[in-house]
Amino acid sequence: MTSDKSVQFLYKTALGRGLMKLMLNTHADRIAVAYLKSSLSKPMINRYAKKHGINMDEFKDYDFHSFRDFFARKRSDILFDRDPKHLISPSDSFLSAYTISKDSVFHIKGSYYSIKDLIRSETLADEYQAGSCLIFRLCASDYHHYCHIDDGYQGKNHYIPGRLHSVQPAAFETYPIFKTNRRTWTLMATENFGPVVQINIGAFVVGGIINLKENSRFAKVDEMGYFDLAGSTIVLLFQSGRISLCEDIASEIKKHGEARVKQGMWIASASDLKNR
């Protein structure tokens, strides 16, 4: 929800960094959350929609009671690829992809982060050496609900409290964002892509993460959860040889660093491990 100019101010100036530290240490985010969940925030809806190119004609029959109601709106027009061997995008986003290095370190937005920093489990991180790391960067205009990528079983939701920094480039240059941001991670036993770790990362200032279930089975395309009031990033970790990106997606990432994807879209295929 923060603009480029405000992020530059907060992360690139001494005054801005001081104000940000004050906000984080005094829990100003709680005040912001209370406001955004109240009817006082309704005037924000049209301004937000106009700024981010959201067509409000689609919601003319809705009566949003707060900005939070608008942000958490649900859609029913999503087209899902239901082929069991097709990996689908969990969300609307910009997708980037990396191979996990020998030391389980991968590169995001000019900085390097280890998997063990993200999930705080060196043992689990070692299982994804030489695997694939898919990063889904949500924008303000994106649908902030995310779905299950396959049939399977979802384990415990591990919650890691942290600072809610922005995920814009100016912030990356100053702080190790993915180490410090509030996040959740879940290990999923999927039927077609093996054990997958999903990490949901909150954003500045009020990034809530709502996962709807844990320790239970799930079905492909079922809603897994949503970001509440501010979107951020989803990271998926796959073991070595489990997936192959679609050629057009891989080509787009190679050319531009990211590929635009939509929730439910076919982005990769399950690899045939029998032929390895």
C-alpha positions, -999 to 999 in steps of 0.1 A, spaced: 0 0 0 30 23 2 38 44 -28 73 45 -45 79 80 -32 70 71 4 92 40 3 121 61 -10 116 85 19 114 58 45 144 38 34 166 64 17 166 93 42 177 95 78 144 111 89 124 84 71 144 56 87 139 72 121 101 74 115 100 39 103 118 26 133 94 46 155 64 31 138 77 -4 140 87 -1 177 55 16 188 32 -8 170 16 20 149 5 -8 126 -22 -17 151 -37 18 147 -35 15 109 -53 -19 110 -81 -6 133 -86 24 109 -86 2 77 -112 -21 93 -135 7 102 -161 25 81 -139 56 83 -117 40 57 -144 37 30 -132 69 11 -99 51 5 -115 25 -17 -121 46 -49 -88 64 -45 -69 31 -42 -89 16 -72 -81 46 -94 -45 47 -85 -40 10 -92 -63 6 -122 -90 -15 -106 -123 -15 -125 -149 -6 -99 -177 -14 -123 -171 -50 -114 -181 -43 -78 -211 -20 -83 -234 -45 -66 -211 -47 -36 -215 -27 -4 -180 -26 11 -181 -14 48 -144 -7 50 -112 -7 30 -104 -40 45 -137 -55 31 -127 -42 -4 -91 -55 -1 -103 -90 10 -130 -92 -18 -134 -125 -35 -135 -134 -72 -155 -161 -90 -142 -157 -125 -108 -174 -121 -99 -199 -148 -80 -229 -133 -59 -254 -152 -69 -287 -136 -45 -311 -153 -29 -329 -123 5 -328 -139 4 -290 -145 17 -268 -117 -5 -237 -114 3 -202 -101 -10 -198 -65 -17 -161 -71 -18 -132 -95 18 -119 -94 51 -114 -112 70 -147 -112 108 -152 -110 126 -185 -108 160 -197 -94 179 -229 -89 189 -234 -53 227 -234 -51 250 -259 -34 249 -238 -3 211 -233 -4 215 -196 -12 194 -179 -39 193 -144 -53 164 -120 -50 163 -83 -59 200 -77 -56 205 -96 -23 213 -132 -13 191 -152 11 195 -187 24 165 -210 27 174 -217 63 170 -180 70 135 -181 55 122 -212 73 147 -214 102 153 -251 97 187 -261 83 177 -298 81 147 -290 60 166 -265 39 192 -292 30 164 -313 14 160 -286 -13 196 -283 -24 197 -280 -62 159 -277 -63 138 -249 -76 127 -216 -59 97 -198 -74 90 -163 -62 56 -147 -67 57 -109 -62 22 -95 -57 13 -59 -68 -13 -36 -52 -38 -43 -80 -35 -81 -77 -60 -104 -62 -46 -112 -28 -60 -147 -22 -39 -177 -30 -49 -212 -39 -35 -247 -35 -12 -258 -64 -21 -295 -62 -39 -322 -42 -21 -333 -10 -17 -328 27 -8 -296 44 12 -297 76 15 -271 104 15 -234 97 48 -221 112 45 -185 121 77 -164 123 70 -129 137 91 -101 123 93 -66 110 69 -56 83 91 -39 57 81 -29 22 91 -53 -6 99 -25 -30 135 -22 -44 145 7 -22 138 -14 9 159 -43 -4 189 -20 -7 188 -12 30 175 -43 48 175 -81 44 138 -80 39 131 -117 35 150 -124 68 131 -99 89 96 -97 75 67 -114 93 60 -147 75 45 -182 76 58 -214 61 41 -247 55 54 -281 43 30 -297 19 30 -333 7 17 -328 -29 7 -357 -51 24 -346 -83 53 -323 -72 66 -340 -41 72 -322 -8 68 -284 -14 75 -256 11 53 -226 7 64 -193 24 40 -164 26 57 -131 35 39 -100 49 44 -64 38 47 -29 52 28 -18 73 -2 -40 80 6 -73 62 -16 -99 78 -13 -135 66 -44 -157 69 -40 -195 62 -74 -212 63 -63 -247 74 -34 -268 87 -27 -305 93 -53 -315 68 -58 -326 32 -64 -301 4 -75 -302 -32 -60 -284 -61 -75 -249 -67 -90 -248 -32 -83 -215 -15 -53 -218 8 -55 -183 23 -50 -146 17 -30 -115 26 -50 -92 48 -48 -55 41 -14 -56 23 0 -81 -2 36 -92 -5 53 -123 -17 49 -161 -20 79 -184 -23 76 -220 -33 105 -245 -29 106 -277 -49 131 -305 -46 156 -312 -74 141 -325 -106 104 -321 -95 93 -295 -120 101 -280 -154 89 -245 -162 67 -240 -193 89 -228 -222 71 -195 -226 74 -187 -189 111 -196 -188 117 -175 -219 99 -145 -204 119 -148 -171 151 -151 -191 144 -119 -210 129 -97 -183 137 -114 -150 100 -119 -142 69 -132 -160 34 -120 -154 11 -148 -142 -24 -152 -130 -39 -174 -103 -47 -209 -117 -24 -204 -148 -2 -233 -159 34 -223 -152 53 -256 -150 49 -294 -154 57 -323 -131 90 -340 -141 91 -378 -147 114 -390 -119 113 -425 -133 135 -415 -162 162 -398 -140 
